[in-house]
Amino acid sequence: MASINVQPIGDPSGEARCFLLEVEEATILLDVGCDDKFSPGLLDSIARLKNRVDVILLSHPDVQHLGALPYLMGKMGMRAQVYSTLPIKKMGHLTMYDAFASLKAAGLAEDLPFDIEDVDTAFDSPLFKTLQYTER
């Protein structure tokens, strides 16, 4: 029987934004969420895992579930396979464009740890694979 270790990864306030799952030989990051300010403390706690993670699974297309992906793949060079359904990938890509544009319009984009090119790097990466709803 396989042993599963689950570790919540959160921001300094303790709110979990993703979960590290260790199943036998595989290390899986379930979601790579962030807050709407893209807080460095949270991003750093996820980035520390970059060399341990084999696979990233994305469950929702919002910043709270995939907001750290551009930072991880664009700036940090994370090379883990990323899996989601096609709607999550497409809506997540648009969500991150919108989040970046909103912060830029508010004059806050200069403080972001990633740029719009990093958004494209994450979602257009050959490491990003889409799954069917019933695929295993």
Backbone bond lengths (Angstrom), bond angles and torsions (degrees), N, CA, C in turn:
res aa  C-N    CA-C-N  psi(-1)  N-CA   C-N-CA  omega(-1)  CA-C   N-CA-C  phi
1 M - - - 1.444 - - 1.528 108.57 -
2 A 1.321 115.88 135.56 1.465 121.63 -177.45 1.523 110.92 -74.79
3 S 1.300 114.19 140.26 1.453 121.18 175.49 1.528 108.08 -93.86
4 I 1.331 117.07 135.59 1.461 122.25 179.61 1.520 108.24 -122.70
5 N 1.330 114.81 125.01 1.454 121.14 175.86 1.526 107.38 -109.77
6 V 1.330 118.05 127.57 1.460 122.68 -179.36 1.524 108.39 -118.50
7 Q 1.330 115.55 126.04 1.462 121.10 179.69 1.525 109.04 -127.38
8 P 1.346 118.37 118.15 1.466 119.41 176.18 1.527 109.83 -71.51
9 I 1.329 115.58 139.38 1.460 122.33 176.45 1.521 105.77 -115.53
10 G 1.324 116.45 120.87 1.452 118.54 -174.51 1.493 114.50 -134.68
11 D 1.311 113.05 -178.12 1.454 119.18 177.20 1.526 108.42 -84.49
12 P 1.329 117.69 173.23 1.468 119.65 -177.35 1.528 114.20 -57.76
13 S 1.343 117.89 -23.08 1.465 120.16 177.88 1.523 111.79 -75.88
14 G 1.345 116.14 -12.16 1.454 119.96 178.02 1.516 114.40 100.48
15 E 1.342 118.30 -3.25 1.461 120.23 179.33 1.523 109.48 -75.26
16 A 1.329 116.29 123.64 1.463 120.97 -179.14 1.520 109.96 -72.74
17 R 1.329 116.23 130.84 1.466 122.22 177.96 1.522 111.15 -112.12
18 C 1.313 116.63 -14.84 1.448 121.47 176.06 1.529 108.17 -160.31
19 F 1.320 115.01 171.16 1.453 120.29 -178.65 1.522 109.09 -133.14
20 L 1.309 115.96 132.64 1.450 122.45 175.18 1.525 107.14 -92.61
21 L 1.324 115.90 120.05 1.461 122.17 179.82 1.519 108.51 -111.69
22 E 1.309 116.36 125.13 1.454 120.72 175.66 1.520 107.20 -113.23
23 V 1.335 114.50 113.25 1.454 121.96 -177.84 1.518 107.39 -123.48
24 E 1.322 115.61 108.66 1.465 121.73 -175.98 1.528 109.62 49.80
25 E 1.328 118.52 -115.08 1.467 121.78 -176.38 1.524 113.44 -90.12
26 A 1.322 118.89 -6.26 1.464 122.28 -175.29 1.529 111.91 -100.18
27 T 1.319 115.02 140.02 1.461 121.49 173.94 1.521 107.13 -117.39
28 I 1.324 115.36 118.62 1.460 122.59 -172.85 1.515 109.52 -119.00
29 L 1.313 116.17 135.35 1.450 121.61 174.21 1.527 107.01 -104.91
30 L 1.325 116.10 113.18 1.457 121.15 178.31 1.513 107.35 -89.24
31 D 1.322 115.46 107.77 1.456 124.91 -176.98 1.526 111.41 69.43
32 V 1.308 114.86 155.84 1.463 122.68 176.66 1.526 107.15 -137.64
33 G 1.319 114.14 59.97 1.456 120.60 -173.98 1.509 114.32 -74.50
34 C 1.319 113.18 162.24 1.452 121.08 179.95 1.525 107.63 -147.35
35 D 1.308 116.09 166.91 1.456 118.94 173.48 1.530 108.88 -85.29
36 D 1.309 117.27 173.18 1.465 119.80 -174.99 1.530 113.73 -73.80
37 K 1.326 117.37 -5.54 1.475 121.55 176.19 1.531 111.31 -102.76
38 F 1.324 116.95 -2.12 1.458 122.64 -179.30 1.525 110.70 53.17
39 S 1.314 114.95 55.43 1.468 123.10 -175.64 1.528 112.20 -59.77
40 P 1.336 115.74 129.15 1.471 119.93 -178.58 1.529 114.19 -57.93
41 G 1.319 118.60 -36.96 1.461 120.62 -179.23 1.511 112.27 -60.19
42 L 1.313 116.57 -42.60 1.460 120.99 178.60 1.520 110.63 -68.97
43 L 1.316 117.05 -45.44 1.462 120.26 178.98 1.520 111.49 -59.71
44 D 1.313 116.82 -40.00 1.465 120.62 179.03 1.523 111.75 -64.87
45 S 1.344 117.19 -38.73 1.470 119.33 -179.64 1.528 111.31 -65.79
46 I 1.329 116.91 -32.14 1.466 120.26 176.90 1.525 109.94 -78.92
47 A 1.334 117.09 -42.13 1.465 121.54 -177.36 1.527 112.09 -61.34
48 R 1.320 117.85 -29.68 1.472 120.78 178.49 1.524 112.31 -61.00
49 L 1.316 116.19 -18.78 1.468 120.94 -177.76 1.521 112.95 -91.05
50 K 1.325 118.32 -2.33 1.472 121.95 -168.82 1.522 114.36 -54.34
51 N 1.306 118.56 -34.43 1.467 120.15 -178.86 1.524 113.26 -89.06
52 R 1.316 117.59 -6.03 1.474 121.50 -179.69 1.517 112.84 -97.42
53 V 1.324 116.96 -23.79 1.469 121.65 -169.53 1.529 111.36 -86.55
54 D 1.329 115.54 130.06 1.460 122.22 176.27 1.529 111.37 -92.02
55 V 1.326 115.27 -38.26 1.466 121.30 -172.60 1.521 109.85 -141.50
56 I 1.343 115.22 142.28 1.468 121.93 171.48 1.524 107.17 -114.48
57 L 1.315 116.38 128.18 1.471 122.19 175.05 1.520 108.27 -110.71
58 L 1.320 116.76 126.70 1.460 121.55 179.32 1.521 109.57 -106.08
59 S 1.322 116.18 129.34 1.470 120.22 -174.88 1.525 114.44 -105.29
60 H 1.339 117.79 -19.85 1.465 121.45 -177.40 1.529 109.31 -146.04
61 P 1.340 118.33 152.17 1.464 120.85 -176.78 1.526 114.22 -95.12
62 D 1.314 117.79 40.46 1.463 119.42 -179.88 1.524 110.34 -121.87
63 V 1.329 115.52 166.47 1.466 121.20 -177.46 1.524 110.83 -58.56
64 Q 1.318 117.36 -35.09 1.463 121.20 -178.26 1.526 112.90 -67.21
65 H 1.343 117.54 -14.11 1.462 120.62 -179.82 1.531 113.77 -117.53
66 L 1.356 118.36 -22.85 1.461 119.33 -178.49 1.529 114.07 -138.45
67 G 1.318 117.20 12.57 1.457 121.70 -174.94 1.515 116.49 -62.24
68 A 1.315 118.38 -23.91 1.471 120.72 -179.78 1.528 112.74 -87.85
69 L 1.321 118.02 -5.96 1.466 120.58 -175.22 1.534 113.43 -59.28
70 P 1.350 120.54 -46.09 1.473 119.05 178.36 1.530 113.19 -60.18
71 Y 1.297 116.49 -38.34 1.469 120.48 177.77 1.525 110.57 -65.50
72 L 1.329 116.43 -47.48 1.466 120.77 -177.04 1.521 112.30 -63.87
73 M 1.321 116.52 -45.79 1.462 119.78 -175.15 1.526 112.52 -86.95
74 G 1.328 116.97 -34.11 1.455 119.95 -178.17 1.512 113.71 -83.22
75 K 1.308 116.93 -52.07 1.468 121.04 -176.37 1.523 113.30 -89.75
76 M 1.327 117.02 -38.81 1.465 120.35 -175.46 1.529 113.39 -91.23
77 G 1.319 117.48 -12.68 1.464 120.74 178.01 1.512 114.86 69.51
78 M 1.324 117.10 29.28 1.469 119.91 178.78 1.524 108.75 -61.05
79 R 1.330 116.61 136.04 1.463 122.48 -175.49 1.521 113.21 -114.18
80 A 1.305 118.26 18.91 1.470 121.01 178.49 1.525 110.24 -73.15
81 Q 1.320 116.07 148.81 1.469 120.98 172.31 1.523 107.64 -66.69
82 V 1.324 117.15 140.97 1.461 122.73 178.22 1.522 107.47 -116.43
83 Y 1.334 116.30 131.90 1.459 121.19 -179.75 1.518 110.43 -126.32
84 S 1.331 114.51 137.90 1.466 121.69 172.11 1.524 107.28 -160.41
85 T 1.314 115.66 173.71 1.448 119.03 170.59 1.527 107.89 -77.49
86 L 1.318 117.29 163.76 1.463 121.67 179.47 1.530 112.03 -61.04
87 P 1.342 119.59 -43.41 1.469 118.27 177.24 1.528 113.54 -60.60
88 I 1.321 117.88 -38.66 1.470 119.96 178.30 1.523 109.74 -64.94
89 K 1.321 117.70 -41.88 1.462 120.55 179.19 1.523 110.85 -61.93
90 K 1.321 117.39 -50.65 1.467 120.49 -176.11 1.529 111.87 -68.19
91 M 1.325 116.68 -46.03 1.469 118.61 179.60 1.524 111.18 -69.13
92 G 1.331 117.41 -34.75 1.460 120.74 177.22 1.516 111.78 -63.90
93 H 1.329 116.35 -41.35 1.467 121.25 177.75 1.534 109.50 -60.38
94 L 1.319 116.52 -48.26 1.476 120.82 178.61 1.524 111.68 -64.84
95 T 1.309 116.72 -38.44 1.468 120.58 178.31 1.521 110.85 -60.64
96 M 1.321 116.41 -42.91 1.462 119.65 -179.65 1.520 111.71 -70.23
97 Y 1.342 117.97 -35.34 1.466 120.61 172.33 1.523 109.79 -59.40
98 D 1.334 115.43 -46.93 1.463 120.59 -178.15 1.530 111.39 -64.24
99 A 1.322 116.96 -42.75 1.469 120.23 178.94 1.522 110.24 -61.52
100 F 1.327 116.72 -43.69 1.461 120.56 179.46 1.536 110.31 -64.20
101 A 1.350 116.76 -47.14 1.466 120.71 -179.03 1.519 111.56 -62.90
102 S 1.314 117.87 -38.71 1.469 121.45 179.19 1.513 111.17 -64.48
103 L 1.319 116.67 -44.20 1.461 120.06 179.08 1.525 111.26 -68.91
104 K 1.329 116.68 -34.93 1.466 120.27 177.27 1.529 110.06 -65.21
105 A 1.340 117.07 -44.02 1.472 121.10 178.97 1.523 111.54 -62.25
106 A 1.321 116.47 -30.20 1.462 121.18 178.98 1.532 111.69 -86.50
107 G 1.341 117.03 0.89 1.455 120.98 -179.82 1.513 114.11 77.66
108 L 1.321 117.14 20.01 1.465 120.89 -175.89 1.528 114.05 -109.83
109 A 1.326 117.88 -0.21 1.462 120.60 -175.52 1.519 112.76 -68.56
110 E 1.335 117.62 -25.34 1.466 120.25 -179.30 1.527 111.52 -63.61
111 D 1.310 116.89 -25.26 1.463 121.18 -178.40 1.529 113.18 -88.16
112 L 1.323 117.32 -4.22 1.460 119.79 -177.87 1.528 110.84 -72.56
113 P 1.323 116.68 145.33 1.463 120.40 -179.95 1.537 112.89 -82.46
114 F 1.321 117.95 6.23 1.464 122.44 177.54 1.527 107.61 -145.87
115 D 1.337 115.84 166.33 1.457 119.93 177.03 1.526 109.66 -123.44
116 I 1.322 116.21 -179.70 1.464 120.37 -174.99 1.534 111.18 -64.35
117 E 1.322 117.67 -30.21 1.471 120.37 176.80 1.526 111.21 -65.53
118 D 1.328 116.57 -33.24 1.463 120.32 177.29 1.526 111.17 -66.80
119 V 1.329 116.62 -32.17 1.473 120.37 176.25 1.522 108.85 -62.23
120 D 1.333 116.40 -47.96 1.472 119.83 178.64 1.526 111.51 -64.23
121 T 1.326 116.95 -39.98 1.467 120.65 178.48 1.526 110.43 -56.68
122 A 1.326 116.86 -44.28 1.465 121.20 -178.07 1.521 112.21 -66.36
123 F 1.322 116.63 -49.45 1.463 119.64 -172.12 1.529 114.08 -85.10
124 D 1.328 117.82 -19.36 1.462 121.18 178.17 1.529 112.18 -99.19
125 S 1.310 117.13 2.87 1.454 122.00 -177.32 1.530 112.19 -64.14
126 P 1.330 117.47 141.68 1.469 119.53 173.02 1.530 112.08 -65.58
127 L 1.328 117.14 -12.63 1.464 120.81 176.08 1.521 112.01 -77.13
128 F 1.324 117.57 -13.13 1.463 122.66 -177.04 1.525 108.33 -89.54
129 K 1.309 116.16 116.67 1.464 122.62 -178.70 1.525 109.82 -116.07
130 T 1.320 115.47 138.13 1.467 118.63 176.49 1.523 109.83 -100.91
131 L 1.318 113.52 146.89 1.459 121.68 -178.12 1.522 110.12 -119.48
132 Q 1.300 116.10 151.65 1.454 121.64 171.17 1.529 107.67 -77.40
133 Y 1.318 117.06 157.36 1.464 120.57 -178.52 1.521 112.51 -59.02
134 T 1.316 118.10 -31.84 1.464 120.24 -176.17 1.526 112.52 -101.51
135 E 1.325 117.20 5.10 1.456 120.46 -177.49 1.525 110.99 -73.70
136 R 1.309 115.48 146.40 1.469 121.48 179.98 1.495 109.95 -112.24
